Amino acid sequence: MGDFMNENDKKIQLYENQKQMLDMFLKNGAISKAQYDKSLGGLKEKMGIKED
């Protein structure tokens, strides 16, 4: 198998990492729910991520 990640796997991993950061910001009050929703929506759109 190897330690390779295909491009889709890399995209999904990057998305998950970015979403975790947004989750942390929201939890800690660094951003509002509206900012979170806007940022997450933009992230999904730019990365071509469909709803979970």
Secondary structure, 3 states (H helix, E strand, C coil): CCCCCCHHHHHHHHHHHHHHHHHHHHHCCCCCHHHHHHHHHHHHHHHCCCCC
